[in-house]
Amino acid sequence: MASAEARSRRSERRRRVESAGGGRRPARTARWVLLLAVLTVSAVASASAFGRVSGQFGLDVAVRRIPSTLSGDIVLDTPTEYAELEFAIASDLNVKIDGGFASLLLDAVVNMAGAEHAVVLGDVPIEELSLYGVVIDKLRFVPEIWFAVPFESVTDVNNLPNSAVIYPGDPLFVTARVTATCTMGGFSVKQVLMLQDINFPKPGASYSVPPDKLSYDVSDQEFACGTLLYASWRAQAGYSASATLGLNASQAGTSIKGYSAVGSVDPGNWFASASVGGIRLDGVLGAPDWLTDTQIGLGLVVSTTQTLSGTVSFSGRLPGGMGVGASMTLFTNPRSFSGFSLSGSFGPLRFAMILDQFKLTSLSARFNTPLDLGTMKGAFSLSLTGLEKGLTGLSTRLSLTQGLFSAATSASFAESDDKFRFASLATQLTYRLSPGVISIQATFSRYGLTRAAIGTGVTF
């Protein structure tokens, strides 16, 4: 975020511009959208001569209920059959240009507030490469460039969660990433190199500065580099090993409005983790015959913010196919028993329970069954949670499919204020008529409509 003095200057500049006849943001946004559209059309037109072009574009309209007020003097949210609605409209475009030796992908969204994000990705596969006698196969490079408008999470005048553009609302370069993956000597290796604006506002964050005084532009940006390295190996015997190393980085996600990926730059931070799993103990150490498929695993983590820590896990199967598991933390004083789990199934019914410190802390059950309705296929599921305290949660889902048409509806009940009551009902209808798709969905809570949306898309 900018300093208080810089924010004051930008706020004053904004007021002067607006008093002179309106802000520059709409014009800048329009130019950016027009430029993006021209570049996309040009790229598609030129690429069609030497590569295959495919993709999808869609238009989504979402609505939600504005709380109804029955008194002119008192703001009172009262559920009513008829209510005012507020709308959100967004258009998205996904294009893939396949040139044979490489591919180019574009993900761009414009919403009711204007431009949202544009992400350009490349995909360069190399089947095999020999380097100093070492054979590297399945080598793949995926470079990425992200542009986005800064957003913040706010609560609007209707006391509803919303997203607001941070002034001046110009699209900014956020991050450049290169992901390289390969297999080498039986190991699968993945490395992510990142150059990122570490100050870019997270779209889900809410800042203490009033929205009309908050600003973010190129003068507020600060870039840093980081890298993540992943390596894994699996033996034919079934056990596996993996390791992760982060330098100036963390595994926390990087997010912009409408798009995110795992991994972010975190200057000064480093961590290392390693795990070994799937080590079978059947017939070893005198394991009893009634306990089969026994396995143990070990995990270790060390970082700048955490001393060496680890866990040992154990799993196996009891007669009847029931699964059993346990874990224990290491390098702590005293060492603690993290939990004991037991799961199993009886036909379509599944159950699971967790004991912590030898006290039952979680007990759940789930029922799944397919439905054969002649030409129509379907499935029904029922989930129960909190059975150790009496029922605290219940959810059901019914899905149906016939030809180009599919539908699904789900209902949930939960404990609230010491009462077990209705929580939500969600219904979705989808009709696929190539190359188009139309989807209608609505979610209702105990207090009425929460969200409804109509989505349309065309695939090419």
C-alpha positions in Angstrom: 0.0 0.0 0.0 1.1 3.5 -0.6 2.1 5.9 2.2 -0.5 8.1 3.8 1.0 11.2 2.1 1.0 9.5 -1.3 -2.6 8.4 -0.8 -3.6 11.9 0.1 -2.0 13.3 -3.0 -3.7 10.8 -5.3 -7.0 11.4 -3.6 -6.7 15.1 -4.2 -5.6 14.5 -7.8 -8.6 12.2 -8.3 -11.0 15.0 -7.0 -9.4 17.5 -9.3 -9.8 15.3 -12.3 -13.4 14.4 -11.5 -14.3 18.0 -11.0 -12.9 18.8 -14.4 -15.3 16.5 -16.1 -14.8 12.9 -14.9 -12.0 10.5 -14.1 -9.7 8.9 -16.6 -10.4 5.3 -15.5 -13.3 4.6 -17.9 -11.2 5.8 -20.9 -8.1 3.8 -19.8 -10.2 0.7 -19.2 -11.9 1.1 -22.6 -8.5 1.5 -24.4 -7.1 -1.5 -22.6 -10.1 -3.7 -23.4 -10.0 -2.5 -27.1 -6.3 -3.2 -27.3 -6.8 -6.7 -25.8 -9.6 -7.5 -28.2 -7.6 -6.3 -31.2 -4.5 -8.3 -30.2 -6.7 -11.4 -29.6 -8.4 -11.2 -32.9 -5.1 -10.5 -34.7 -3.4 -13.5 -32.9 -6.3 -15.8 -33.8 -6.4 -14.7 -37.4 -2.7 -15.1 -37.9 -2.5 -18.3 -36.0 -5.3 -20.0 -37.9 -2.9 -20.1 -40.9 -0.4 -22.4 -39.2 -2.1 -23.8 -36.1 -5.4 -25.0 -34.7 -7.5 -22.5 -32.7 -9.9 -23.6 -30.1 -11.5 -22.1 -27.0 -14.6 -20.9 -25.3 -16.3 -17.6 -24.6 -19.2 -17.0 -22.3 -21.5 -14.5 -20.7 -22.7 -14.9 -17.2 -25.4 -12.9 -15.3 -25.7 -13.3 -11.6 -28.3 -11.7 -9.3 -28.8 -11.6 -5.5 -31.6 -10.3 -3.3 -31.2 -6.8 -1.7 -32.5 -7.0 1.9 -36.1 -5.8 2.1 -37.0 -3.0 4.5 -40.6 -2.8 5.7 -40.2 0.4 7.8 -39.2 3.8 6.5 -37.5 4.7 9.8 -35.9 1.5 10.8 -33.6 -0.5 8.5 -35.0 -4.0 8.9 -34.0 -7.0 6.8 -37.3 -8.9 6.5 -37.7 -11.9 4.1 -40.3 -11.1 1.5 -41.6 -13.0 -1.5 -40.8 -10.0 -3.8 -37.6 -8.1 -3.5 -35.2 -5.9 -5.4 -32.2 -7.5 -7.1 -28.7 -6.4 -7.9 -26.8 -7.8 -10.9 -23.3 -8.9 -11.8 -22.4 -9.4 -15.4 -19.2 -10.9 -16.6 -17.8 -12.0 -20.0 -14.9 -14.4 -20.2 -12.7 -15.5 -23.1 -10.4 -18.6 -23.3 -8.4 -19.1 -26.5 -5.8 -21.8 -27.2 -3.6 -21.5 -30.3 -1.9 -24.8 -31.0 1.1 -24.4 -33.3 2.2 -28.0 -33.1 5.6 -27.4 -31.4 4.1 -25.0 -28.8 0.7 -23.7 -27.7 -0.4 -20.2 -26.6 -3.4 -19.8 -24.1 -5.3 -16.6 -23.2 -7.6 -16.2 -20.2 -9.3 -12.8 -20.0 -12.4 -11.6 -18.1 -14.3 -8.3 -18.1 -16.9 -7.8 -15.4 -19.4 -5.1 -14.5 -16.6 -3.0 -12.9 -14.6 -3.1 -16.1 -11.4 -5.1 -17.0 -10.7 -7.9 -14.5 -7.7 -9.9 -15.6 -5.8 -11.2 -18.6 -3.4 -14.1 -18.2 -1.2 -15.3 -21.1 0.3 -18.8 -20.9 2.6 -20.7 -23.2 3.2 -24.5 -23.4 6.4 -25.8 -24.9 6.8 -29.6 -24.6 10.1 -31.3 -25.4 9.9 -35.1 -25.5 13.5 -35.9 -24.8 16.8 -34.0 -24.1 20.2 -35.4 -23.4 22.4 -33.2 -21.2 25.9 -34.4 -20.3 24.9 -38.0 -20.7 21.8 -37.5 -18.5 18.5 -38.2 -20.4 15.7 -35.7 -19.5 12.4 -36.7 -20.9 8.8 -35.3 -20.8 10.4 -31.9 -20.4 7.8 -29.1 -20.5 8.0 -25.3 -20.1 5.0 -23.2 -19.2 5.7 -19.4 -19.1 3.0 -17.1 -17.7 2.3 -13.4 -17.7 -0.5 -12.0 -15.5 -2.2 -8.6 -15.8 -4.9 -7.5 -13.5 -6.9 -4.6 -12.1 -6.5 -4.3 -8.3 -9.7 -5.1 -6.4 -10.5 -5.2 -2.7 -13.3 -6.9 -0.7 -15.8 -4.5 0.7 -19.2 -4.5 2.4 -21.7 -2.4 0.4 -24.5 -0.1 1.5 -26.9 -3.1 1.5 -24.6 -4.9 4.1 -23.6 -7.4 1.4 -20.1 -8.6 0.5 -18.8 -7.0 -2.7 -15.6 -6.3 -4.7 -14.5 -2.8 -5.5 -11.9 -1.5 -7.9 -9.0 0.3 -6.2 -8.4 3.7 -7.8 -7.3 4.5 -10.5 -8.2 1.0 -11.6 -5.5 0.6 -14.3 -4.5 -2.9 -15.4 -1.1 -3.7 -14.0 1.6 -6.3 -14.6 1.4 -8.6 -11.6 3.7 -11.6 -12.1 5.7 -13.5 -14.6 6.1 -17.2 -13.9 7.9 -20.1 -15.6 7.1 -23.7 -14.7 9.4 -26.4 -15.9 8.6 -30.1 -15.4 10.5 -33.2 -16.4 11.4 -36.8 -15.4 15.0 -37.6 -14.8 16.5 -40.8 -13.5 13.2 -42.0 -12.2 12.5 -38.7 -10.5 9.7 -36.3 -11.4 11.0 -32.7 -11.0 9.1 -29.5 -11.1 10.5 -26.0 -10.7 8.6 -22.7 -10.6 10.5 -19.4 -11.1 8.5 -16.3 -10.1 8.9 -12.5 -10.6 6.0 -10.9 -8.6 4.7 -7.6 -7.4 4.7 -8.4 -3.7 2.5 -5.4 -2.8 -0.3 -6.1 -5.3 -3.6 -6.1 -3.3 -5.2 -9.5 -2.7 -8.8 -9.4 -4.1 -10.2 -11.0 -1.0 -8.5 -8.6 1.5 -10.3 -5.6 3.1 -8.2 -2.6 3.8 -8.7 -0.1 6.7 -8.4 2.9 4.3 -11.8 4.1 3.1 -12.4 3.0 -0.5 -12.5 6.6 -1.8 -9.1 7.3 -0.4 -7.4 4.0 -1.3 -5.2 3.9 -4.4 -2.7 1.6 -6.1 -0.7 2.2 -9.2 2.8 1.6 -10.7 4.5 3.8 -8.1 3.3 1.4 -5.4 4.6 -1.8 -7.0 7.6 -3.6 -5.7 9.0 -6.7 -7.5 10.9 -9.6 -6.1 12.0 -13.1 -7.3 11.4 -16.5 -5.8 11.5 -20.2 -6.7 9.9 -23.4 -5.7 11.5 -26.8 -6.4 9.5 -30.1 -6.2 10.9 -33.6 -6.6 9.2 -37.0 -6.2 10.0 -40.6 -6.8 7.9 -43.8 -6.6 9.3 -47.3 -6.4 7.7 -50.4 -8.0 7.3 -51.8 -4.5 4.8 -49.0 -3.8 6.6 -46.7 -1.4 7.4 -43.1 -2.5 9.5 -40.2 -1.5 9.1 -36.4 -2.2 10.9 -33.2 -1.3 10.1 -29.5 -1.7 12.4 -26.5 -1.4 11.4 -22.9 -1.4 13.8 -19.9 -1.7 12.3 -16.4 -1.2 9.0 -18.1 -1.7 6.1 -19.9 0.0 3.5 -22.4 -1.1 0.7 -19.9 -0.3 -1.3 -19.1 -3.4 -1.0 -16.0 -5.6 -4.3 -14.6 -6.5 -5.8 -11.8 -8.6 -9.5 -11.2 -9.3 -10.8 -14.4 -10.9 -7.5 -16.3 -11.2 -5.0 -17.9 -8.8 -2.1 -20.4 -8.7 -0.1 -22.2 -6.1 3.1 -20.5 -5.0 4.1 -16.9 -4.2 7.2 -14.8 -3.7 8.0 -14.1 0.0 11.3 -12.2 0.3 13.6 -13.6 3.1 11.6 -16.8 3.5 12.9 -20.3 2.9 11.6 -23.7 3.7 12.4 -27.4 3.1 10.1 -30.4 3.5 10.6 -34.1 2.8 8.3 -37.1 3.2 8.5 -40.9 2.7 5.3 -42.9 2.5 3.8 -46.2 1.5 6.4 -48.3 3.5 4.7 -51.6 4.0 4.9 -53.5 7.2 3.0 -56.7 6.3 4.8 -59.7 7.7 7.4 -57.4 9.4 7.9 -56.7 13.1 5.4 -59.4 14.0 2.3 -57.6 12.5 -0.8 -59.5 13.4 -2.7 -61.4 10.6 -5.9 -59.6 11.3 -4.2 -56.3 10.4 -3.4 -56.1 6.7 -2.0 -53.5 4.2 -0.1 -51.8 7.0 2.0 -48.8 6.0 3.9 -46.1 7.7 5.0 -42.7 6.5 7.3 -39.9 7.8 7.2 -36.2 7.1 9.7 -33.4 8.0 9.5 -29.6 7.7 12.0 -26.8 8.5 11.7 -23.1 7.6 12.8 -19.6 8.7 9.6 -19.4 10.8 9.5 -22.9 12.1 12.1 -25.2 13.7 12.3 -28.8 12.6 9.0 -30.6 13.0 7.7 -33.9 11.8 5.0 -36.5 11.9 4.8 -40.2 11.7 1.7 -41.7 10.3 0.4 -45.3 10.3 -2.5 -46.9 8.3 -3.8 -50.4 7.8 -7.0 -52.4 7.3 -9.1 -54.5 9.7 -11.2 -57.5 8.8 -14.2 -56.4 6.7 -12.3 -53.8 4.8 -12.3 -51.1 7.5 -9.4 -48.7 7.4 -7.5 -47.6 10.5 -4.9 -44.8 10.9 -3.0 -42.8 13.4 -0.4 -40.1 13.5 2.1 -38.7 16.0 4.1 -35.5 16.1 7.9 -35.5 16.5 10.5 -33.1 17.8 8.1 -31.6 20.3 8.3 -31.8 24.1 6.2 -33.7 25.0 5.5 -35.6 21.9 1.8 -35.6 21.1 -0.5 -38.2 19.7 -2.3 -36.3 16.9 -5.2 -38.6 16.3 -6.7 -42.0 15.5 -9.1 -42.6 12.7 -11.3 -45.5 11.7 -13.3 -45.7 8.4 -15.2 -48.4 6.6 -18.1 -49.2 4.3 -21.1 -51.4 4.3 -22.4 -51.6 0.7 -23.3 -48.0 -0.3 -22.9 -46.7 3.3 -19.5 -45.2 4.4 -18.6 -44.0 7.9 -15.5 -42.3 9.4 -14.6 -41.4 13.0 -11.6 -39.5 14.5 -10.4 -39.8 18.1 -8.0 -37.2 19.6 -6.4 -37.9 22.9 -8.6 -41.0 22.9 -11.7 -38.9 22.9 -14.2 -39.2 20.0 -14.0 -35.8 18.3 -15.6 -36.5 14.9 -18.1 -39.1 13.6 -19.6 -39.0 10.1 -21.4 -41.2 7.7 -22.2 -41.0 3.9 -24.6 -42.9 1.7 -24.2 -43.1 -2.1 -26.3 -45.0 -4.6 -26.8 -44.8 -8.4 -30.3 -44.5 -9.8 -31.5 -46.3 -12.9 -34.6 -44.6 -14.2 -34.8 -46.1 -17.6 -33.5 -43.7 -20.2 -32.5 -41.3 -17.4 -29.5 -41.9 -15.1 -29.0 -40.4 -11.7 -27.3 -40.6 -8.3 -28.4 -39.9 -4.8 -26.1 -39.1 -1.8 -26.7 -38.4 1.9 -24.1 -37.1 4.3 -24.4 -36.9 8.1 -21.9 -35.2 10.4 -21.4 -34.5 14.1 -22.8 -37.9 15.1 -20.7 -37.9 18.2 -22.8 -35.1 19.6 -26.1 -36.0 18.0 -26.7 -34.9 14.5 -25.2 -31.4 13.7 -25.2 -31.5 9.9 -27.1 -33.2 7.1 -26.9 -32.8 3.4 -28.5 -34.5 0.4 -27.8 -34.3 -3.3 -29.8 -35.7 -6.3 -28.4 -35.5 -9.8 -30.1 -36.6 -13.1 -28.9 -36.8 -16.6 -30.6 -37.6 -19.9 -29.1 -36.9 -23.2 -28.2 -33.2 -23.5 -30.0 -32.3 -20.3 -28.7 -32.6 -16.7 -30.0 -31.3 -13.4 -28.9 -31.4 -9.8 -30.3 -30.2 -6.5 -28.9 -30.3 -3.0 -30.3 -29.4 0.4 -28.5 -29.0 3.7 -29.5 -28.7 7.3 -27.2 -27.5 10.1 -27.2 -26.7 13.8 -27.5 -23.0 14.5 -28.2 -21.3 17.8 -28.6 -24.7 19.4 -31.3 -25.6 16.9 -31.2 -28.0 14.0 -32.7 -26.2 11.0 -32.7 -25.7 7.2 -29.6 -24.1 5.9 -29.7 -24.0 2.1 -31.1 -25.4 -1.1 -29.2 -25.2 -4.4 -30.5 -26.2 -7.9 -28.8 -26.2 -11.2 -30.1 -27.0 -14.7 -27.8 -27.4 -17.7 -28.6 -27.9 -21.3 -25.8 -28.7 -23.8 -26.5 -28.2 -27.5 -23.2 -28.2 -29.3 -21.4 -25.9 -29.6 -23.4 -24.0 -26.9 -24.1 -24.5 -23.2 -26.8 -22.9 -21.1 -26.8 -23.2 -17.3 -29.3 -21.9 -14.8 -28.6 -22.1 -11.0 -30.1 -20.7 -7.9 -29.2 -21.0 -4.2 -31.6 -20.3 -1.4 -30.8 -19.9 2.3 -33.0 -19.9 5.3 -33.6 -16.2 4.7 -34.4 -16.4 1.0 -32.5 -16.1 -2.3 -28.8 -16.0 -1.9 -27.6 -16.1 -5.5 -29.0 -16.9 -8.9 -27.1 -17.1 -12.2 -27.6 -17.7 -15.9 -24.5 -18.8 -17.8 -24.1 -19.1 -21.5 -21.1 -20.3 -23.4 -19.9 -21.3 -26.9 -17.1 -23.7 -27.5 -15.1 -23.6 -30.8 
